[in-house]
Amino acid sequence: MTLAQIAKRAGVHISTVSRALALNSTGVGLDTATRIRAIAEEMGYHPDPAASALRTRRSGALGIIVPRITDYVLARIYESADDAAHARGYTTLVANSNDDPGLRMERLEKMLARRVEGFLIGDARLDGDDLVQALKRRGIPYVLVNRRLRGHPSVTTDDVRGGRLAGEHLIGLGHRNVGVIAGPEYASTCVERTHGFVERFLSAGISVPDSCVQPSAPDGEGGHAGADALLTRHPEITALFAINDFAAIGAVGAAREHGRIVGRDIAVIGYNDIPLMSWLPVPMSSIASPMDEMGRRGSEALHDILTGVDREPELLEPTLQARDSTLRVEL
């Protein structure tokens, strides 16, 4: 079904049909637009987004690139960003990068080939981010979420503050020998959470040696391996801080293998506060990150940039959720 066929049936020019079926229907009387839309519906007309994108040079689509959509935190960020985008008339395309620099660029180019208008980037890297630099160089609007880079528009959690909250909590409970499952060094989330934690201990006059900070993969397996390495080197450790909740859960298994019982003789605290943390046999303490708000406000910031409004980097406030995994430990 074409616009020309609808125009013939309605007895109007094809340009009138085109304007009547547009979202704003400018230049067409209400009665005429209503009649044309009814005819189009009766004849089974559906607009062709690809053709519209070629004609208007606008696709109405936003791209979202994340390390892995199966990650609970990233899925929540995506869902809220998608809802906010749809509320403003956009559709979204999402792609996994697996934190692979080459794959990131490949996914970016494929999205650009579909005339995506702007991007939410959830996998920014501290070790030289070619993708973000390419977007900036080519003048393509973007906003960073989840991870941040200095000098780029972003909506993220204040992860330095979150690390400090975790450190302050453990200091208040009397811990002096602590370990950090620090995640990968290319992710701002991991680097800043670790920095805030160690800094808070230093401000209390307590040193956290480098050997007590273990880089790791940002998942359960990484948490298990990281905790195993830390407890092997430093069996005197009484508390572990993991840069996300899945790493914290992995650390519980490693602690058990070392003859330690979380919530009794070793404390574990995670980050993000996914619902699972409060449902575990030993409810686990965590630093809550406003995931939904991050996605929504990131999408809103991208919309502002698309309409010519500058946006400064935005930090959202984390909060401590203290539970049995730290509160019931006997020192």
LINLIN-V116624 format. One record per pair of residues at least 24 apart in sequence whose ideal C-beta (glycine too) atoms are under 8 Angstrom apart, sorted by sequence separation. I is the first residue (numbers start at 1). J is the second residue. D is the distance in Angstrom with one decimal. If there is no record, write none. Layout:
BEGIN
i=I j=J d=D
i=I j=J d=D
END
This chain:
BEGIN
i=12 j=36 d=7.0
i=21 j=45 d=7.8
i=99 j=123 d=6.0
i=101 j=125 d=7.2
i=117 j=141 d=7.1
i=118 j=142 d=6.2
i=119 j=143 d=7.6
i=120 j=144 d=7.9
i=121 j=145 d=7.1
i=122 j=146 d=4.2
i=123 j=147 d=6.7
i=124 j=148 d=6.6
i=223 j=247 d=3.1
i=226 j=250 d=7.7
i=227 j=251 d=3.7
i=231 j=255 d=6.8
i=246 j=270 d=7.9
i=10 j=35 d=6.6
i=69 j=94 d=6.1
i=105 j=130 d=6.4
i=118 j=143 d=7.8
i=120 j=145 d=5.4
i=122 j=147 d=6.9
i=124 j=149 d=5.1
i=212 j=237 d=7.1
i=218 j=243 d=6.8
i=222 j=247 d=5.7
i=223 j=248 d=6.1
i=225 j=250 d=7.6
i=226 j=251 d=6.9
i=245 j=270 d=3.9
i=10 j=36 d=5.3
i=21 j=47 d=6.8
i=97 j=123 d=5.0
i=99 j=125 d=7.8
i=104 j=130 d=7.9
i=105 j=131 d=5.8
i=108 j=134 d=7.1
i=218 j=244 d=5.9
i=220 j=246 d=4.7
i=223 j=249 d=6.6
i=224 j=250 d=3.7
i=228 j=254 d=4.3
i=232 j=258 d=7.7
i=240 j=266 d=7.0
i=242 j=268 d=6.9
i=244 j=270 d=6.3
i=245 j=271 d=6.5
i=290 j=316 d=4.8
i=69 j=96 d=5.6
i=90 j=117 d=7.8
i=104 j=131 d=4.9
i=108 j=135 d=7.7
i=166 j=193 d=7.6
i=219 j=246 d=5.2
i=220 j=247 d=6.8
i=223 j=250 d=2.9
i=224 j=251 d=6.7
i=227 j=254 d=3.7
i=231 j=258 d=4.6
i=238 j=265 d=7.6
i=239 j=266 d=6.7
i=240 j=267 d=7.2
i=242 j=269 d=7.3
i=244 j=271 d=5.1
i=245 j=272 d=5.2
i=249 j=276 d=7.6
i=289 j=316 d=7.6
i=290 j=317 d=7.3
i=62 j=90 d=5.1
i=64 j=92 d=5.6
i=66 j=94 d=6.8
i=68 j=96 d=5.3
i=112 j=140 d=7.5
i=124 j=152 d=7.6
i=180 j=208 d=7.0
i=190 j=218 d=6.7
i=218 j=246 d=7.7
i=219 j=247 d=6.6
i=222 j=250 d=6.7
i=223 j=251 d=4.6
i=226 j=254 d=7.9
i=227 j=255 d=6.1
i=238 j=266 d=6.0
i=239 j=267 d=4.0
i=240 j=268 d=4.9
i=241 j=269 d=5.4
i=242 j=270 d=5.0
i=243 j=271 d=5.6
i=244 j=272 d=5.5
i=245 j=273 d=7.0
i=246 j=274 d=8.0
i=290 j=318 d=7.6
i=10 j=39 d=5.2
i=60 j=89 d=6.4
i=61 j=90 d=6.6
i=62 j=91 d=7.5
i=63 j=92 d=7.4
i=64 j=93 d=7.0
i=65 j=94 d=7.6
i=66 j=95 d=7.7
i=67 j=96 d=7.0
i=101 j=130 d=6.5
i=105 j=134 d=7.3
i=159 j=188 d=7.0
i=163 j=192 d=6.6
i=167 j=196 d=6.9
i=171 j=200 d=6.9
i=218 j=247 d=6.4
i=220 j=249 d=5.6
i=221 j=250 d=6.2
i=224 j=253 d=5.3
i=225 j=254 d=7.6
i=228 j=257 d=7.1
i=231 j=260 d=7.2
i=237 j=266 d=7.2
i=238 j=267 d=6.6
i=239 j=268 d=7.3
i=240 j=269 d=7.5
i=242 j=271 d=6.8
i=245 j=274 d=4.9
i=248 j=277 d=7.8
i=289 j=318 d=5.6
i=6 j=36 d=6.7
i=9 j=39 d=5.5
i=60 j=90 d=5.6
i=61 j=91 d=5.1
i=62 j=92 d=5.1
i=63 j=93 d=5.2
i=64 j=94 d=4.5
i=65 j=95 d=5.2
i=66 j=96 d=6.4
i=67 j=97 d=5.7
i=68 j=98 d=6.3
i=101 j=131 d=7.7
i=124 j=154 d=7.9
i=159 j=189 d=5.4
i=163 j=193 d=4.1
i=166 j=196 d=7.8
i=167 j=197 d=4.4
i=171 j=201 d=6.6
i=176 j=206 d=5.7
i=178 j=208 d=6.2
i=185 j=215 d=5.9
i=220 j=250 d=3.9
i=224 j=254 d=4.8
i=228 j=258 d=7.4
i=239 j=269 d=7.4
i=241 j=271 d=8.0
i=252 j=282 d=7.8
i=288 j=318 d=6.2
i=60 j=91 d=6.1
i=61 j=92 d=6.9
i=62 j=93 d=7.4
i=63 j=94 d=7.8
i=64 j=95 d=7.4
i=66 j=97 d=7.0
i=67 j=98 d=6.4
i=68 j=99 d=8.0
i=162 j=193 d=5.8
i=163 j=194 d=6.3
i=165 j=196 d=7.9
i=166 j=197 d=5.4
i=167 j=198 d=7.4
i=182 j=213 d=5.2
i=184 j=215 d=6.6
i=187 j=218 d=6.8
i=216 j=247 d=6.4
i=219 j=250 d=7.3
i=223 j=254 d=7.6
i=245 j=276 d=7.0
i=249 j=280 d=7.6
i=287 j=318 d=5.0
i=288 j=319 d=4.7
i=61 j=93 d=5.8
i=63 j=95 d=7.1
i=65 j=97 d=5.6
i=67 j=99 d=4.7
i=156 j=188 d=7.6
i=157 j=189 d=7.8
i=160 j=192 d=4.7
i=163 j=195 d=6.3
i=164 j=196 d=4.2
i=167 j=199 d=7.5
i=168 j=200 d=5.5
i=180 j=212 d=6.5
i=182 j=214 d=6.0
i=183 j=215 d=7.0
i=184 j=216 d=7.5
i=245 j=277 d=5.5
i=252 j=284 d=7.8
i=287 j=319 d=7.2
i=288 j=320 d=7.5
i=6 j=39 d=5.8
i=156 j=189 d=7.8
i=159 j=192 d=3.8
i=160 j=193 d=7.6
i=163 j=196 d=2.6
i=164 j=197 d=6.9
i=167 j=200 d=3.2
i=171 j=204 d=5.2
i=179 j=212 d=4.7
i=180 j=213 d=4.6
i=181 j=214 d=5.8
i=182 j=215 d=5.3
i=183 j=216 d=5.8
i=184 j=217 d=7.0
i=287 j=320 d=6.0
i=288 j=321 d=5.2
i=6 j=40 d=5.3
i=9 j=43 d=6.8
i=159 j=193 d=4.8
i=162 j=196 d=6.5
i=163 j=197 d=3.9
i=166 j=200 d=7.9
i=167 j=201 d=5.3
i=178 j=212 d=6.6
i=179 j=213 d=7.5
i=180 j=214 d=6.8
i=182 j=216 d=6.4
i=183 j=217 d=7.6
i=184 j=218 d=6.1
i=287 j=321 d=7.3
i=160 j=195 d=6.0
i=161 j=196 d=6.3
i=163 j=198 d=7.7
i=164 j=199 d=6.7
i=171 j=206 d=7.1
i=177 j=212 d=7.9
i=179 j=214 d=6.8
i=181 j=216 d=5.2
i=183 j=218 d=4.6
i=249 j=284 d=7.5
i=285 j=320 d=7.5
i=286 j=321 d=5.3
i=160 j=196 d=4.0
i=163 j=199 d=7.5
i=164 j=200 d=4.4
i=248 j=284 d=6.2
i=285 j=321 d=6.4
i=6 j=43 d=6.2
i=159 j=196 d=6.8
i=163 j=200 d=7.1
i=285 j=322 d=5.0
i=286 j=323 d=7.7
i=5 j=43 d=6.9
i=248 j=286 d=7.2
i=285 j=323 d=4.8
i=1 j=40 d=7.9
i=6 j=45 d=6.0
i=65 j=104 d=6.5
i=81 j=120 d=5.6
i=149 j=188 d=6.9
i=160 j=199 d=7.7
i=183 j=222 d=7.2
i=245 j=284 d=7.4
i=284 j=323 d=5.7
i=285 j=324 d=8.0
i=147 j=187 d=5.6
i=148 j=188 d=5.1
i=283 j=323 d=3.9
i=284 j=324 d=7.7
i=285 j=325 d=5.2
i=147 j=188 d=4.5
i=181 j=222 d=7.3
i=245 j=286 d=5.7
i=283 j=324 d=4.9
i=284 j=325 d=4.1
i=285 j=326 d=4.3
i=1 j=43 d=5.4
i=3 j=45 d=8.0
i=65 j=107 d=6.1
i=147 j=189 d=5.5
i=181 j=223 d=5.4
i=282 j=324 d=5.3
i=283 j=325 d=6.7
i=285 j=327 d=7.2
i=1 j=44 d=5.6
i=65 j=108 d=6.9
i=146 j=189 d=6.8
i=278 j=321 d=7.6
i=282 j=325 d=5.4
i=1 j=45 d=4.4
i=78 j=122 d=7.7
i=182 j=226 d=7.4
i=197 j=241 d=5.3
i=277 j=321 d=7.5
i=1 j=46 d=7.5
i=63 j=108 d=7.6
i=77 j=122 d=6.4
i=181 j=226 d=3.8
i=278 j=323 d=6.6
i=280 j=325 d=8.0
i=65 j=111 d=7.9
i=181 j=227 d=6.0
i=277 j=323 d=7.2
i=63 j=111 d=4.2
i=74 j=122 d=5.8
i=179 j=227 d=7.4
i=273 j=321 d=5.0
i=181 j=230 d=7.2
i=194 j=243 d=6.6
i=193 j=243 d=4.9
i=179 j=230 d=3.9
i=179 j=231 d=7.5
i=61 j=114 d=6.6
i=63 j=116 d=4.1
i=190 j=243 d=4.7
i=61 j=115 d=7.1
i=62 j=116 d=6.4
i=65 j=119 d=6.5
i=189 j=243 d=6.7
i=59 j=114 d=6.5
i=61 j=116 d=5.0
i=62 j=117 d=6.3
i=63 j=118 d=7.3
i=64 j=119 d=7.1
i=65 j=120 d=7.5
i=67 j=122 d=6.8
i=179 j=234 d=6.4
i=189 j=244 d=7.8
i=59 j=115 d=3.9
i=61 j=117 d=6.4
i=62 j=118 d=5.4
i=63 j=119 d=4.5
i=64 j=120 d=4.6
i=65 j=121 d=5.5
i=66 j=122 d=4.0
i=67 j=123 d=4.5
i=269 j=325 d=6.8
i=58 j=115 d=7.4
i=59 j=116 d=6.3
i=60 j=117 d=7.3
i=62 j=119 d=6.9
i=63 j=120 d=7.4
i=65 j=122 d=6.4
i=66 j=123 d=6.0
i=177 j=234 d=6.9
i=268 j=325 d=5.0
i=269 j=326 d=5.4
i=57 j=115 d=7.3
i=59 j=117 d=6.0
i=62 j=120 d=6.8
i=64 j=122 d=7.0
i=65 j=123 d=6.1
i=127 j=185 d=7.5
i=179 j=237 d=4.7
i=267 j=325 d=6.2
i=268 j=326 d=7.2
i=58 j=117 d=6.5
i=126 j=185 d=7.2
i=127 j=186 d=4.5
i=177 j=236 d=4.9
i=178 j=237 d=6.4
i=181 j=240 d=6.3
i=267 j=326 d=4.2
i=126 j=186 d=5.2
i=177 j=237 d=5.1
i=178 j=238 d=7.1
i=179 j=239 d=7.5
i=180 j=240 d=7.5
i=181 j=241 d=7.1
i=183 j=243 d=4.1
i=125 j=186 d=4.7
i=126 j=187 d=7.1
i=177 j=238 d=5.4
i=178 j=239 d=4.7
i=179 j=240 d=5.0
i=180 j=241 d=5.1
i=181 j=242 d=4.2
i=182 j=243 d=6.0
i=183 j=244 d=7.0
i=263 j=324 d=4.8
i=53 j=115 d=4.8
i=125 j=187 d=7.4
i=126 j=188 d=5.9
i=176 j=238 d=7.6
i=177 j=239 d=7.6
i=178 j=240 d=7.1
i=179 j=241 d=7.5
i=180 j=242 d=7.9
i=181 j=243 d=6.4
i=263 j=325 d=5.0
i=267 j=329 d=4.5
i=175 j=238 d=5.2
i=178 j=241 d=6.6
i=180 j=243 d=7.7
i=262 j=325 d=5.4
i=263 j=326 d=7.9
i=266 j=329 d=6.7
i=81 j=145 d=7.1
i=124 j=188 d=6.9
i=175 j=239 d=4.2
i=183 j=247 d=6.8
i=264 j=328 d=6.9
i=265 j=329 d=6.7
i=126 j=191 d=6.5
i=263 j=328 d=5.0
i=264 j=329 d=6.5
i=265 j=330 d=6.9
i=23 j=89 d=7.2
i=65 j=131 d=7.6
i=173 j=239 d=7.8
i=181 j=247 d=5.1
i=263 j=329 d=6.4
i=264 j=330 d=6.7
i=181 j=248 d=7.5
i=77 j=145 d=5.8
i=77 j=146 d=6.0
i=170 j=239 d=4.9
i=181 j=251 d=5.9
i=170 j=241 d=7.1
i=74 j=146 d=6.6
i=73 j=146 d=7.3
i=252 j=325 d=8.0
i=167 j=241 d=7.4
i=166 j=241 d=5.0
i=163 j=241 d=7.7
i=193 j=271 d=5.9
i=66 j=146 d=7.3
i=99 j=184 d=7.7
i=99 j=186 d=7.7
i=239 j=326 d=7.1
i=239 j=329 d=7.4
i=238 j=329 d=7.1
i=175 j=267 d=6.6
i=238 j=331 d=6.2
i=173 j=267 d=7.0
i=193 j=287 d=7.9
i=170 j=267 d=6.5
i=170 j=269 d=6.9
i=169 j=269 d=6.7
i=166 j=269 d=5.2
i=166 j=271 d=7.2
i=162 j=271 d=6.3
i=169 j=285 d=7.0
i=166 j=287 d=5.5
i=165 j=287 d=5.6
i=163 j=287 d=7.8
i=162 j=287 d=4.4
i=162 j=289 d=6.9
i=157 j=289 d=4.4
i=157 j=290 d=6.7
i=157 j=294 d=6.7
i=156 j=294 d=6.7
i=155 j=294 d=5.7
i=155 j=297 d=4.7
i=155 j=298 d=4.1
i=154 j=298 d=7.9
i=155 j=301 d=5.6
i=146 j=294 d=7.0
i=153 j=301 d=6.3
i=145 j=294 d=5.5
i=145 j=295 d=6.5
i=169 j=320 d=5.7
i=153 j=305 d=6.5
i=145 j=298 d=4.0
i=165 j=318 d=6.3
i=169 j=322 d=6.2
i=173 j=326 d=6.3
i=144 j=298 d=7.9
i=161 j=315 d=7.7
i=165 j=319 d=7.5
i=166 j=320 d=7.4
i=173 j=327 d=7.5
i=143 j=298 d=5.2
i=165 j=320 d=4.7
i=161 j=317 d=7.2
i=162 j=318 d=3.7
i=170 j=326 d=6.8
i=173 j=329 d=7.0
i=175 j=331 d=7.1
i=156 j=313 d=7.8
i=158 j=315 d=4.1
i=161 j=318 d=5.9
i=169 j=326 d=6.5
i=174 j=331 d=5.0
i=143 j=301 d=4.7
i=153 j=311 d=5.0
i=155 j=313 d=7.8
i=156 j=314 d=7.6
i=157 j=315 d=7.1
i=158 j=316 d=6.6
i=173 j=331 d=7.6
i=143 j=302 d=4.5
i=153 j=312 d=7.4
i=154 j=313 d=4.6
i=155 j=314 d=4.7
i=156 j=315 d=6.4
i=157 j=316 d=5.1
i=158 j=317 d=6.2
i=159 j=318 d=7.4
i=142 j=302 d=7.2
i=153 j=313 d=6.4
i=154 j=314 d=6.9
i=156 j=316 d=7.0
i=157 j=317 d=7.8
i=158 j=318 d=6.1
i=141 j=302 d=6.3
i=152 j=313 d=7.3
i=155 j=316 d=7.0
i=157 j=318 d=5.3
i=143 j=305 d=6.7
i=142 j=305 d=7.8
i=141 j=305 d=4.5
i=141 j=306 d=5.2
i=148 j=313 d=6.5
i=143 j=311 d=7.1
i=73 j=244 d=7.3
i=120 j=295 d=7.9
i=120 j=298 d=5.4
i=120 j=299 d=6.7
i=120 j=302 d=6.0
i=119 j=302 d=7.6
i=118 j=302 d=5.1
i=118 j=305 d=6.8
i=118 j=306 d=5.2
i=117 j=306 d=6.3
i=73 j=272 d=5.2
i=72 j=272 d=7.9
i=73 j=274 d=6.9
i=72 j=274 d=5.0
i=72 j=276 d=8.0
i=80 j=291 d=7.3
i=84 j=295 d=7.0
i=88 j=299 d=7.8
i=80 j=292 d=4.3
i=83 j=295 d=8.0
i=84 j=296 d=4.6
i=79 j=292 d=7.8
i=80 j=293 d=7.4
i=82 j=295 d=7.7
i=83 j=296 d=7.1
i=90 j=303 d=7.7
i=77 j=291 d=5.5
i=80 j=294 d=7.5
i=81 j=295 d=3.7
i=85 j=299 d=5.0
i=76 j=291 d=4.1
i=77 j=292 d=7.8
i=80 j=295 d=3.3
i=81 j=296 d=6.7
i=84 j=299 d=3.7
i=88 j=303 d=5.3
i=73 j=289 d=7.1
i=76 j=292 d=6.0
i=79 j=295 d=6.8
i=80 j=296 d=4.6
i=84 j=300 d=5.9
i=77 j=294 d=5.5
i=78 j=295 d=6.4
i=81 j=298 d=5.7
i=82 j=299 d=7.7
i=73 j=291 d=5.6
i=77 j=295 d=4.0
i=81 j=299 d=4.2
i=85 j=303 d=7.6
i=76 j=295 d=6.8
i=80 j=299 d=7.5
i=84 j=303 d=7.9
i=77 j=298 d=7.4
i=62 j=299 d=7.5
i=62 j=302 d=6.6
END
